[in-house]
Amino acid sequence: MKTYNPTLIDRAREMRREMTPAEKHLWYDCLRLQPVRFRRQCPFGPFILDFFSPAIKLVVEVDGDSHFTEKGTMYDMGRTSYLVGLGLTVLRFTNREVLDNLQGVDDSIRQCVSSLAGQK
């Protein structure tokens, strides 16, 4: 099964170069230090995932203001449904959570990583 749309590769590269402050903080101070490998801005199906660990099928999304509109909420619900339907686990955090409570976000991710890695 092809898990990405090749037309998204250039956009994903651009998004890696232009990560938001919250994404940078999460990547450099948390996800790079996890016991499993994460990919940044990873094309997957029709989407680009903020962070993805293929080994344990974990998606970590960081939601900014655009996600909290009616349209953004509906889009995220469809996206999450699609990903969960493929057997992935999706964790969502707001920019504010990442910037103001990185330790709590890190604890949540570590707990999920531990749980998913233990299932393998």
C-alpha positions in Angstrom: 0.0 0.0 0.0 1.4 3.4 -1.0 1.2 5.6 2.1 2.0 8.9 0.6 1.2 11.2 -2.3 4.5 12.0 -4.1 3.1 15.5 -5.0 3.3 16.4 -1.3 7.0 15.8 -1.0 8.1 19.4 -2.0 5.5 20.9 0.4 6.7 18.6 3.2 10.3 19.7 2.7 9.2 23.4 2.8 7.3 22.8 6.0 10.4 21.1 7.6 12.4 24.3 6.8 9.6 26.5 8.1 8.4 24.8 11.3 6.4 26.8 13.7 8.0 27.8 17.1 5.9 25.1 18.8 6.9 22.4 16.3 10.6 23.4 16.7 10.3 23.2 20.5 8.6 19.8 20.4 11.1 18.4 17.8 14.3 19.7 19.3 13.5 19.3 23.0 11.3 16.2 23.0 10.7 14.0 20.0 14.4 13.7 18.9 15.0 12.3 22.4 12.3 9.6 22.3 13.4 5.9 22.2 11.7 5.5 18.8 12.5 7.5 15.6 10.1 10.2 14.5 9.9 11.8 11.1 9.0 15.5 10.7 6.4 16.8 8.2 5.9 13.3 6.8 3.7 12.8 3.7 1.1 10.1 4.5 -1.9 9.4 2.2 -3.4 12.8 1.3 -1.9 14.5 4.3 1.4 15.8 5.7 1.7 14.6 9.3 3.5 16.9 11.8 5.4 14.1 13.3 5.2 10.3 12.7 6.8 7.3 14.2 6.3 4.4 11.7 7.7 1.8 14.1 4.8 2.2 16.5 2.3 3.9 14.2 2.1 7.1 16.3 1.2 10.5 14.9 1.8 13.6 16.9 0.0 16.8 15.7 0.6 20.3 16.9 -2.5 22.5 16.4 -2.3 26.2 15.9 -5.2 28.7 15.7 -6.4 27.6 12.2 -7.4 24.3 13.7 -9.9 25.9 16.1 -12.3 27.2 13.4 -15.4 25.2 12.5 -13.8 24.3 9.1 -10.5 23.4 10.8 -12.2 21.2 13.4 -14.2 19.4 10.7 -11.0 18.9 8.6 -9.1 17.5 11.7 -11.9 15.1 12.5 -11.9 13.7 9.0 -8.1 13.5 9.0 -8.0 11.8 12.4 -10.7 9.3 11.4 -8.7 8.4 8.2 -5.5 7.9 10.2 -7.2 5.9 13.0 -8.9 3.8 10.3 -5.5 2.8 9.1 -4.5 1.6 12.6 -2.5 4.7 13.6 -2.7 6.4 17.0 -3.1 10.2 16.9 -2.0 12.5 19.7 -2.9 16.2 19.4 -1.5 19.1 21.3 -2.1 22.8 20.9 0.7 25.2 20.3 0.1 26.7 23.7 0.4 23.3 25.4 3.7 22.7 23.7 5.1 26.1 24.5 3.8 26.4 28.1 3.9 22.8 29.3 6.5 20.9 27.3 7.1 18.6 30.3 3.5 17.5 30.4 3.4 17.0 26.6 6.6 15.0 26.8 5.2 12.9 29.6 2.1 12.1 27.5 4.1 11.2 24.5 6.5 9.0 26.5 3.6 7.2 28.1 2.0 6.6 24.7 5.4 5.5 23.1 5.9 3.1 26.0 2.4 1.6 25.7 2.6 1.2 21.9 6.2 -0.1 22.0 5.1 -2.7 24.6 2.4 -4.0 22.2 5.0 -5.0 19.6 
